[in-house]
Structure formats: structure tokens, C-alpha cells
Amino acid sequence: MTLCKFGEEYLKKARARPLGTPVLEALQIIKKHLYPKAQLPQEPLVVREISQEEAISDSHIGPGRGGVCLLSGEIVLVKGLWCLKVPIHETLHKISSVRNLEEALILRPLFEGLAECLTGYLLHRSYEHVYSKCWRPDSKEFLCHKSYEANCRLWGAFFHFVPIESIIPLYFEFPADWKRMCETFADRVNQNGYKAFRDVLGGILSSSPPVTDQTFRNECEDVFGKRFTVYCRTPLALDFSNVIRLS
Ligand SMILES: [Zn+2]
């Protein structure tokens, strides 16, 4: 993967400033296009660039392009692998109310897909050319190429049925209370005309069989029907010009 022309300029500017700047910019994009009340936690913001070797030896980051350390909360960007989309994706994790919840850690593939889908949506709203030339194409030519594709499409498909803002109670609102967040989220889906949609995530810690991202996918397929399944299987899911939004 290489840097696009825009990426070269972007990184040159980013390197001339403190590394927290791309994160603060990402926060502004999130506030403007998705969640006006978004804010960073009270703790000091620490953003560090690490080498690919260092990333691989950290089980939470591995071959990824960035991450938020579970214990320290610092944001890391992997040298040579990060460009515009990584600070947006990691800032979403950083400000998310589910970041430290055990339930969300069990559902990590689902929430990684969500963070990546929201990242794509925010690129579409704020850096359309990066979205259409680097993030969305199937070719993995550029560094801002999308990751977690299957669950990213799952959420993209989801937002073609209910407004993207429906995710706010599950992903952003504090205080973090998993059961309440899941209930409110399911309520939002119900209010948008899908009354059969059940809260399949709320009881995750006591559920048998275990709740996974597949449980959520099955519920969506049952409730939204064949069109949802078709969206999930095709690049249509990531066409954000057609997602539903409230504002
Ligand atoms: Zn992530």
C-alpha cells in the first residue's frame, strides 16, 4: 500500500505539528458530521507514533495501522502505515463509551466494523476524494484503504435502513451502562419502523449460546429482509450517499 498525492501532503503537514493535532481534527469532524456532543476523556491526550515491529509485538495492535492502548488509553499510530483515516478511526474508539466495557471487548469484531464504517462515512462527508479514491475501492492500493470489510459492510447496510445517528446511544453516550445502551439502541431501531428488532446484545454476559457479531447479523437479516443481505454482500453497503441520516 502506498500514499496517495493528498496523503503525502497531509503527512508532511501532520509531521510538522504535534501528533495530537490529527486527533483533534478528527474530533471536529466527528462533532460536525455525526455527534455534536463528542468529547475526549478528561485525561491528558497522549498520541504516539510507533514502529511496525513495536505494533506487531503488542497483541492489541498487531499488524494494524493504529490503536488505542487498553490500559493507558494512549493512541498509537503505526509509522509508515497511517494516514488520514487512522486518526479518525482511533479517535472514534477513544471517545466511544463502550471502549472499556467487557461486553464490547467480547464483540470486538462488531465494534471494529462499526468504527471503520463510521470512519468511511466521515471521510465521505469531509474528504470525499479520500473516501472515493482510497478508502472505498476494492484495490488495496492506498494506505487509507478500508479494513474489517465484512462487518464494515454489515453496518453500512444497517444504515441504509435506520439513520446513522441511531448508533449514538450504543456507541457514544455516557455514563456507560451496557444494558441501558443496548435497550435504547434497539428502541431507536423499533421507532424507525422495525418493531420486530430485538435487543440481542444486551444479555451478552449471560447468554447461551454465546452472542457474537453473527447474532447481530442474523437479527438484522431477519428484520430487514433480503435487501439487507444483498447490501451486505455487495459494495453498495459502503455507498454513503444513500445512507439515512437525520440531519
Ligand atoms: Zn479499531
py3Dmol code that shows the C-alpha trace and the ligand (Angstrom):
import py3Dmol

protein = """\
ATOM      1  CA  MET A   1       0.000   0.000   0.000  1.00  0.00           C
ATOM      2  CA  THR A   2       1.243   3.487  -0.820  1.00  0.00           C
ATOM      3  CA  LEU A   3       0.363   7.071  -0.047  1.00  0.00           C
ATOM      4  CA  CYS A   4      -1.835   8.989  -2.448  1.00  0.00           C
ATOM      5  CA  LYS A   5      -0.818  12.527  -3.501  1.00  0.00           C
ATOM      6  CA  PHE A   6      -3.123  14.007  -0.883  1.00  0.00           C
ATOM      7  CA  GLY A   7      -1.685  11.660   1.741  1.00  0.00           C
ATOM      8  CA  GLU A   8       1.873  12.803   1.077  1.00  0.00           C
ATOM      9  CA  GLU A   9       0.869  16.418   1.685  1.00  0.00           C
ATOM     10  CA  TYR A  10      -1.277  15.503   4.679  1.00  0.00           C
ATOM     11  CA  LEU A  11       1.513  13.584   6.401  1.00  0.00           C
ATOM     12  CA  LYS A  12       4.082  16.280   5.684  1.00  0.00           C
ATOM     13  CA  LYS A  13       1.836  18.788   7.456  1.00  0.00           C
ATOM     14  CA  ALA A  14       0.951  16.343  10.248  1.00  0.00           C
ATOM     15  CA  ARG A  15       4.634  15.683  10.963  1.00  0.00           C
ATOM     16  CA  ALA A  16       5.333  19.414  11.353  1.00  0.00           C
ATOM     17  CA  ARG A  17       2.833  19.642  14.218  1.00  0.00           C
ATOM     18  CA  PRO A  18       2.216  17.792  17.483  1.00  0.00           C
ATOM     19  CA  LEU A  19       0.774  14.314  16.883  1.00  0.00           C
ATOM     20  CA  GLY A  20      -2.316  15.229  18.866  1.00  0.00           C
ATOM     21  CA  THR A  21      -3.382  17.599  16.090  1.00  0.00           C
ATOM     22  CA  PRO A  22      -4.755  14.921  13.707  1.00  0.00           C
ATOM     23  CA  VAL A  23      -6.770  13.548  16.635  1.00  0.00           C
ATOM     24  CA  LEU A  24      -8.199  16.966  17.496  1.00  0.00           C
ATOM     25  CA  GLU A  25      -9.073  17.455  13.824  1.00  0.00           C
ATOM     26  CA  ALA A  26     -10.777  14.063  13.772  1.00  0.00           C
ATOM     27  CA  LEU A  27     -12.784  15.096  16.825  1.00  0.00           C
ATOM     28  CA  GLN A  28     -14.015  18.199  14.977  1.00  0.00           C
ATOM     29  CA  ILE A  29     -15.079  16.070  12.001  1.00  0.00           C
ATOM     30  CA  ILE A  30     -16.988  13.704  14.302  1.00  0.00           C
ATOM     31  CA  LYS A  31     -18.701  16.662  16.030  1.00  0.00           C
ATOM     32  CA  LYS A  32     -19.627  18.299  12.753  1.00  0.00           C
ATOM     33  CA  HIS A  33     -20.953  15.281  10.868  1.00  0.00           C
ATOM     34  CA  LEU A  34     -22.034  12.680  13.386  1.00  0.00           C
ATOM     35  CA  TYR A  35     -22.214  13.529  17.076  1.00  0.00           C
ATOM     36  CA  PRO A  36     -22.112  17.205  18.119  1.00  0.00           C
ATOM     37  CA  LYS A  37     -21.550  16.336  21.791  1.00  0.00           C
ATOM     38  CA  ALA A  38     -18.425  14.251  21.106  1.00  0.00           C
ATOM     39  CA  GLN A  39     -15.590  14.940  23.513  1.00  0.00           C
ATOM     40  CA  LEU A  40     -12.278  13.430  24.503  1.00  0.00           C
ATOM     41  CA  PRO A  41     -11.988  11.933  28.000  1.00  0.00           C
ATOM     42  CA  GLN A  42     -10.703  14.237  30.742  1.00  0.00           C
ATOM     43  CA  GLU A  43      -7.300  12.502  30.911  1.00  0.00           C
ATOM     44  CA  PRO A  44      -4.365  14.097  29.040  1.00  0.00           C
ATOM     45  CA  LEU A  45      -4.297  13.212  25.350  1.00  0.00           C
ATOM     46  CA  VAL A  46      -1.268  11.091  24.503  1.00  0.00           C
ATOM     47  CA  VAL A  47      -0.625  10.228  20.857  1.00  0.00           C
ATOM     48  CA  ARG A  48       2.489   8.294  19.897  1.00  0.00           C
ATOM     49  CA  GLU A  49       3.942   7.036  16.661  1.00  0.00           C
ATOM     50  CA  ILE A  50       5.348   3.522  16.985  1.00  0.00           C
ATOM     51  CA  SER A  51       7.307   1.281  14.639  1.00  0.00           C
ATOM     52  CA  GLN A  52       5.706  -1.662  12.838  1.00  0.00           C
ATOM     53  CA  GLU A  53       7.862  -4.042  14.947  1.00  0.00           C
ATOM     54  CA  GLU A  54       6.554  -2.478  18.149  1.00  0.00           C
ATOM     55  CA  ALA A  55       2.983  -2.736  16.876  1.00  0.00           C
ATOM     56  CA  ILE A  56       3.312  -6.405  15.995  1.00  0.00           C
ATOM     57  CA  SER A  57       4.643  -7.270  19.439  1.00  0.00           C
ATOM     58  CA  ASP A  58       1.549  -5.647  21.013  1.00  0.00           C
ATOM     59  CA  SER A  59      -1.311  -8.152  20.803  1.00  0.00           C
ATOM     60  CA  HIS A  60      -3.935  -5.392  20.743  1.00  0.00           C
ATOM     61  CA  ILE A  61      -2.461  -3.647  17.699  1.00  0.00           C
ATOM     62  CA  GLY A  62      -0.683  -6.418  15.808  1.00  0.00           C
ATOM     63  CA  PRO A  63      -0.471  -5.805  12.074  1.00  0.00           C
ATOM     64  CA  GLY A  64      -2.952  -2.890  12.360  1.00  0.00           C
ATOM     65  CA  ARG A  65      -2.298   0.698  11.357  1.00  0.00           C
ATOM     66  CA  GLY A  66      -3.059   2.185  14.785  1.00  0.00           C
ATOM     67  CA  GLY A  67      -4.781   1.520  18.082  1.00  0.00           C
ATOM     68  CA  VAL A  68      -5.869   2.772  21.475  1.00  0.00           C
ATOM     69  CA  CYS A  69      -3.998   1.086  24.348  1.00  0.00           C
ATOM     70  CA  LEU A  70      -6.441  -0.678  26.592  1.00  0.00           C
ATOM     71  CA  LEU A  71      -4.797   0.294  29.877  1.00  0.00           C
ATOM     72  CA  SER A  72      -3.069   3.622  29.257  1.00  0.00           C
ATOM     73  CA  GLY A  73      -5.648   4.992  26.785  1.00  0.00           C
ATOM     74  CA  GLU A  74      -2.878   6.397  24.599  1.00  0.00           C
ATOM     75  CA  ILE A  75      -3.479   6.499  20.864  1.00  0.00           C
ATOM     76  CA  VAL A  76      -0.781   4.932  18.746  1.00  0.00           C
ATOM     77  CA  LEU A  77      -0.204   5.452  15.040  1.00  0.00           C
ATOM     78  CA  VAL A  78       1.978   2.952  13.236  1.00  0.00           C
ATOM     79  CA  LYS A  79       4.826   4.563  11.323  1.00  0.00           C
ATOM     80  CA  GLY A  80       4.629   4.035   7.588  1.00  0.00           C
ATOM     81  CA  LEU A  81       1.103   2.652   7.805  1.00  0.00           C
ATOM     82  CA  TRP A  82      -1.044   5.540   8.982  1.00  0.00           C
ATOM     83  CA  CYS A  83      -2.614   8.366   7.054  1.00  0.00           C
ATOM     84  CA  LEU A  84      -5.809  10.417   7.358  1.00  0.00           C
ATOM     85  CA  LYS A  85      -8.236   7.609   8.157  1.00  0.00           C
ATOM     86  CA  VAL A  86      -6.327   6.140  11.112  1.00  0.00           C
ATOM     87  CA  PRO A  87      -6.641   9.147  13.471  1.00  0.00           C
ATOM     88  CA  ILE A  88     -10.380   9.268  12.657  1.00  0.00           C
ATOM     89  CA  HIS A  89     -10.854   5.551  13.377  1.00  0.00           C
ATOM     90  CA  GLU A  90      -8.811   5.671  16.604  1.00  0.00           C
ATOM     91  CA  THR A  91     -10.468   8.880  17.806  1.00  0.00           C
ATOM     92  CA  LEU A  92     -13.839   7.150  17.406  1.00  0.00           C
ATOM     93  CA  HIS A  93     -12.559   4.341  19.664  1.00  0.00           C
ATOM     94  CA  LYS A  94     -11.102   6.837  22.099  1.00  0.00           C
ATOM     95  CA  ILE A  95     -14.334   8.789  22.599  1.00  0.00           C
ATOM     96  CA  SER A  96     -16.619   5.759  22.496  1.00  0.00           C
ATOM     97  CA  SER A  97     -18.418   4.941  25.714  1.00  0.00           C
ATOM     98  CA  VAL A  98     -18.020   1.197  25.063  1.00  0.00           C
ATOM     99  CA  ARG A  99     -14.226   1.342  24.873  1.00  0.00           C
ATOM    100  CA  ASN A 100     -13.570  -0.277  28.231  1.00  0.00           C
ATOM    101  CA  LEU A 101     -16.705  -2.377  28.584  1.00  0.00           C
ATOM    102  CA  GLU A 102     -16.178  -6.121  28.818  1.00  0.00           C
ATOM    103  CA  GLU A 103     -19.237  -6.735  26.639  1.00  0.00           C
ATOM    104  CA  ALA A 104     -17.813  -4.627  23.833  1.00  0.00           C
ATOM    105  CA  LEU A 105     -14.464  -6.402  24.074  1.00  0.00           C
ATOM    106  CA  ILE A 106     -16.278  -9.697  23.501  1.00  0.00           C
ATOM    107  CA  LEU A 107     -17.936  -8.074  20.470  1.00  0.00           C
ATOM    108  CA  ARG A 108     -14.694  -6.533  19.227  1.00  0.00           C
ATOM    109  CA  PRO A 109     -15.167  -7.606  15.563  1.00  0.00           C
ATOM    110  CA  LEU A 110     -18.582  -5.919  15.543  1.00  0.00           C
ATOM    111  CA  PHE A 111     -17.272  -2.675  17.027  1.00  0.00           C
ATOM    112  CA  GLU A 112     -14.189  -2.617  14.800  1.00  0.00           C
ATOM    113  CA  GLY A 113     -16.541  -2.887  11.827  1.00  0.00           C
ATOM    114  CA  LEU A 114     -18.599  -0.053  13.279  1.00  0.00           C
ATOM    115  CA  ALA A 115     -15.587   2.224  13.886  1.00  0.00           C
ATOM    116  CA  GLU A 116     -14.392   1.580  10.336  1.00  0.00           C
ATOM    117  CA  CYS A 117     -17.840   2.144   8.827  1.00  0.00           C
ATOM    118  CA  LEU A 118     -18.234   5.440  10.692  1.00  0.00           C
ATOM    119  CA  THR A 119     -14.710   6.380   9.558  1.00  0.00           C
ATOM    120  CA  GLY A 120     -15.725   5.784   5.939  1.00  0.00           C
ATOM    121  CA  TYR A 121     -18.869   7.821   6.433  1.00  0.00           C
ATOM    122  CA  LEU A 122     -16.909  10.705   7.986  1.00  0.00           C
ATOM    123  CA  LEU A 123     -14.394  10.600   5.123  1.00  0.00           C
ATOM    124  CA  HIS A 124     -17.308  10.713   2.697  1.00  0.00           C
ATOM    125  CA  ARG A 125     -18.623  13.828   4.458  1.00  0.00           C
ATOM    126  CA  SER A 126     -15.313  15.634   4.948  1.00  0.00           C
ATOM    127  CA  TYR A 127     -12.717  14.255   2.494  1.00  0.00           C
ATOM    128  CA  GLU A 128     -14.818  12.872  -0.365  1.00  0.00           C
ATOM    129  CA  HIS A 129     -11.819  12.264  -2.643  1.00  0.00           C
ATOM    130  CA  VAL A 130     -10.037  10.153   0.017  1.00  0.00           C
ATOM    131  CA  TYR A 131     -13.270   8.217   0.575  1.00  0.00           C
ATOM    132  CA  SER A 132     -13.852   7.530  -3.112  1.00  0.00           C
ATOM    133  CA  LYS A 133     -10.241   7.100  -4.297  1.00  0.00           C
ATOM    134  CA  CYS A 134      -8.517   5.480  -1.305  1.00  0.00           C
ATOM    135  CA  TRP A 135     -10.968   4.130   1.281  1.00  0.00           C
ATOM    136  CA  ARG A 136     -13.774   2.574  -0.714  1.00  0.00           C
ATOM    137  CA  PRO A 137     -12.175   0.863  -3.779  1.00  0.00           C
ATOM    138  CA  ASP A 138     -11.601  -2.898  -3.707  1.00  0.00           C
ATOM    139  CA  SER A 139      -7.960  -2.453  -4.659  1.00  0.00           C
ATOM    140  CA  LYS A 140      -5.755  -2.037  -1.617  1.00  0.00           C
ATOM    141  CA  GLU A 141      -3.547   0.472  -3.379  1.00  0.00           C
ATOM    142  CA  PHE A 142      -3.572   3.252  -0.796  1.00  0.00           C
ATOM    143  CA  LEU A 143      -2.941   3.469   2.945  1.00  0.00           C
ATOM    144  CA  CYS A 144      -6.410   4.810   3.701  1.00  0.00           C
ATOM    145  CA  HIS A 145      -7.980   1.623   2.327  1.00  0.00           C
ATOM    146  CA  LYS A 146     -10.844   0.282   4.460  1.00  0.00           C
ATOM    147  CA  SER A 147     -10.332  -2.541   6.950  1.00  0.00           C
ATOM    148  CA  TYR A 148     -12.665  -5.016   8.755  1.00  0.00           C
ATOM    149  CA  GLU A 149     -14.568  -5.199   5.484  1.00  0.00           C
ATOM    150  CA  ALA A 150     -17.288  -7.762   6.337  1.00  0.00           C
ATOM    151  CA  ASN A 151     -18.509  -6.011   9.474  1.00  0.00           C
ATOM    152  CA  CYS A 152     -17.918  -2.627   7.913  1.00  0.00           C
ATOM    153  CA  ARG A 153     -20.406  -3.630   5.194  1.00  0.00           C
ATOM    154  CA  LEU A 154     -22.761  -5.011   7.834  1.00  0.00           C
ATOM    155  CA  TRP A 155     -23.023  -1.557   9.422  1.00  0.00           C
ATOM    156  CA  GLY A 156     -23.102   0.205   6.068  1.00  0.00           C
ATOM    157  CA  ALA A 157     -26.085  -1.965   5.132  1.00  0.00           C
ATOM    158  CA  PHE A 158     -27.673  -1.277   8.537  1.00  0.00           C
ATOM    159  CA  PHE A 159     -27.506   2.485   7.949  1.00  0.00           C
ATOM    160  CA  HIS A 160     -29.480   2.047   4.739  1.00  0.00           C
ATOM    161  CA  PHE A 161     -32.420   1.016   6.943  1.00  0.00           C
ATOM    162  CA  VAL A 162     -32.128   3.181  10.036  1.00  0.00           C
ATOM    163  CA  PRO A 163     -30.489   6.605  10.422  1.00  0.00           C
ATOM    164  CA  ILE A 164     -26.781   6.611  11.161  1.00  0.00           C
ATOM    165  CA  GLU A 165     -27.492   8.630  14.321  1.00  0.00           C
ATOM    166  CA  SER A 166     -29.265   5.553  15.763  1.00  0.00           C
ATOM    167  CA  ILE A 167     -25.847   4.345  16.815  1.00  0.00           C
ATOM    168  CA  ILE A 168     -25.292   7.264  19.197  1.00  0.00           C
ATOM    169  CA  PRO A 169     -26.919   5.683  22.287  1.00  0.00           C
ATOM    170  CA  LEU A 170     -24.909   2.491  21.817  1.00  0.00           C
ATOM    171  CA  TYR A 171     -21.544   3.982  20.974  1.00  0.00           C
ATOM    172  CA  PHE A 172     -21.159   7.459  22.409  1.00  0.00           C
ATOM    173  CA  GLU A 173     -23.389   8.230  25.340  1.00  0.00           C
ATOM    174  CA  PHE A 174     -22.147   8.310  28.921  1.00  0.00           C
ATOM    175  CA  PRO A 175     -22.342   7.030  31.589  1.00  0.00           C
ATOM    176  CA  ALA A 176     -21.531   3.675  30.054  1.00  0.00           C
ATOM    177  CA  ASP A 177     -24.214   1.199  31.068  1.00  0.00           C
ATOM    178  CA  TRP A 178     -24.275  -1.678  28.599  1.00  0.00           C
ATOM    179  CA  LYS A 179     -27.812  -2.903  29.233  1.00  0.00           C
ATOM    180  CA  ARG A 180     -29.354   0.558  29.014  1.00  0.00           C
ATOM    181  CA  MET A 181     -27.309   1.437  25.909  1.00  0.00           C
ATOM    182  CA  CYS A 182     -28.408  -1.724  24.112  1.00  0.00           C
ATOM    183  CA  GLU A 183     -32.050  -1.170  25.058  1.00  0.00           C
ATOM    184  CA  THR A 184     -32.050   2.425  23.843  1.00  0.00           C
ATOM    185  CA  PHE A 185     -30.367   1.364  20.618  1.00  0.00           C
ATOM    186  CA  ALA A 186     -32.988  -1.352  19.971  1.00  0.00           C
ATOM    187  CA  ASP A 187     -35.717   1.208  20.779  1.00  0.00           C
ATOM    188  CA  ARG A 188     -34.323   3.551  18.120  1.00  0.00           C
ATOM    189  CA  VAL A 189     -34.470   0.778  15.544  1.00  0.00           C
ATOM    190  CA  ASN A 190     -38.050  -0.033  16.631  1.00  0.00           C
ATOM    191  CA  GLN A 191     -39.031   3.640  16.340  1.00  0.00           C
ATOM    192  CA  ASN A 192     -37.785   3.671  12.764  1.00  0.00           C
ATOM    193  CA  GLY A 193     -40.424   1.164  11.752  1.00  0.00           C
ATOM    194  CA  TYR A 194     -38.710  -2.122  12.563  1.00  0.00           C
ATOM    195  CA  LYS A 195     -40.745  -3.169  15.580  1.00  0.00           C
ATOM    196  CA  ALA A 196     -39.580  -6.790  15.406  1.00  0.00           C
ATOM    197  CA  PHE A 197     -35.934  -5.837  16.028  1.00  0.00           C
ATOM    198  CA  ARG A 198     -34.916  -7.354  19.369  1.00  0.00           C
ATOM    199  CA  ASP A 199     -32.209  -6.326  21.789  1.00  0.00           C
ATOM    200  CA  VAL A 200     -29.955  -9.303  21.052  1.00  0.00           C
ATOM    201  CA  LEU A 201     -26.799  -7.736  22.527  1.00  0.00           C
ATOM    202  CA  GLY A 202     -27.907  -6.636  25.994  1.00  0.00           C
ATOM    203  CA  GLY A 203     -27.683 -10.026  27.690  1.00  0.00           C
ATOM    204  CA  ILE A 204     -24.302 -10.939  26.236  1.00  0.00           C
ATOM    205  CA  LEU A 205     -22.611 -11.859  29.527  1.00  0.00           C
ATOM    206  CA  SER A 206     -25.257 -14.421  30.441  1.00  0.00           C
ATOM    207  CA  SER A 207     -26.380 -15.618  27.009  1.00  0.00           C
ATOM    208  CA  SER A 208     -26.215 -19.181  25.875  1.00  0.00           C
ATOM    209  CA  PRO A 209     -25.433 -19.829  23.071  1.00  0.00           C
ATOM    210  CA  PRO A 210     -22.846 -17.036  23.175  1.00  0.00           C
ATOM    211  CA  VAL A 211     -23.674 -13.730  21.495  1.00  0.00           C
ATOM    212  CA  THR A 212     -21.351 -12.814  18.613  1.00  0.00           C
ATOM    213  CA  ASP A 213     -21.346 -10.419  15.686  1.00  0.00           C
ATOM    214  CA  GLN A 214     -23.180 -13.187  13.806  1.00  0.00           C
ATOM    215  CA  THR A 215     -26.081 -12.966  16.299  1.00  0.00           C
ATOM    216  CA  PHE A 216     -26.480  -9.299  15.432  1.00  0.00           C
ATOM    217  CA  ARG A 217     -26.169 -10.007  11.707  1.00  0.00           C
ATOM    218  CA  ASN A 218     -28.861 -12.715  11.900  1.00  0.00           C
ATOM    219  CA  GLU A 219     -31.242 -10.367  13.699  1.00  0.00           C
ATOM    220  CA  CYS A 220     -30.734  -7.702  11.020  1.00  0.00           C
ATOM    221  CA  GLU A 221     -31.281 -10.237   8.232  1.00  0.00           C
ATOM    222  CA  ASP A 222     -34.492 -11.469   9.872  1.00  0.00           C
ATOM    223  CA  VAL A 223     -35.877  -7.990  10.434  1.00  0.00           C
ATOM    224  CA  PHE A 224     -34.679  -6.025   7.388  1.00  0.00           C
ATOM    225  CA  GLY A 225     -35.018  -8.908   4.929  1.00  0.00           C
ATOM    226  CA  LYS A 226     -33.362  -9.853   1.683  1.00  0.00           C
ATOM    227  CA  ARG A 227     -32.394  -6.321   0.652  1.00  0.00           C
ATOM    228  CA  PHE A 228     -30.177  -6.124   3.747  1.00  0.00           C
ATOM    229  CA  THR A 229     -28.430  -9.399   2.864  1.00  0.00           C
ATOM    230  CA  VAL A 230     -27.847  -8.165  -0.687  1.00  0.00           C
ATOM    231  CA  TYR A 231     -26.362  -4.902   0.613  1.00  0.00           C
ATOM    232  CA  CYS A 232     -24.016  -6.813   2.930  1.00  0.00           C
ATOM    233  CA  ARG A 233     -22.744  -8.880   0.021  1.00  0.00           C
ATOM    234  CA  THR A 234     -22.057  -6.013  -2.356  1.00  0.00           C
ATOM    235  CA  PRO A 235     -20.088  -2.761  -2.346  1.00  0.00           C
ATOM    236  CA  LEU A 236     -23.485  -0.991  -2.289  1.00  0.00           C
ATOM    237  CA  ALA A 237     -23.339  -1.153   1.512  1.00  0.00           C
ATOM    238  CA  LEU A 238     -20.499   1.365   1.520  1.00  0.00           C
ATOM    239  CA  ASP A 239     -22.165   3.887  -0.765  1.00  0.00           C
ATOM    240  CA  PHE A 240     -22.719   6.509   1.903  1.00  0.00           C
ATOM    241  CA  SER A 241     -24.508   8.906  -0.413  1.00  0.00           C
ATOM    242  CA  ASN A 242     -27.582   6.747   0.191  1.00  0.00           C
ATOM    243  CA  VAL A 243     -27.415   6.141   3.934  1.00  0.00           C
ATOM    244  CA  ILE A 244     -30.213   7.571   6.024  1.00  0.00           C
ATOM    245  CA  ARG A 245     -29.346  10.457   8.300  1.00  0.00           C
ATOM    246  CA  LEU A 246     -31.371  12.749  10.480  1.00  0.00           C
ATOM    247  CA  SER A 247     -29.565  15.972   9.647  1.00  0.00           C
TER     248      SER A 247
END
"""
ligand_1 = """\
1
ZN
Zn -10.175 -0.179 15.581
"""
view = py3Dmol.view(width=600, height=400)
view.addModel(protein, "pdb")
view.setStyle({"model": 0}, {"cartoon": {"style": "trace"}})
view.addModel(ligand_1, "xyz")
view.setStyle({"model": 1}, {"stick": {}})
view.zoomTo()
view.show()
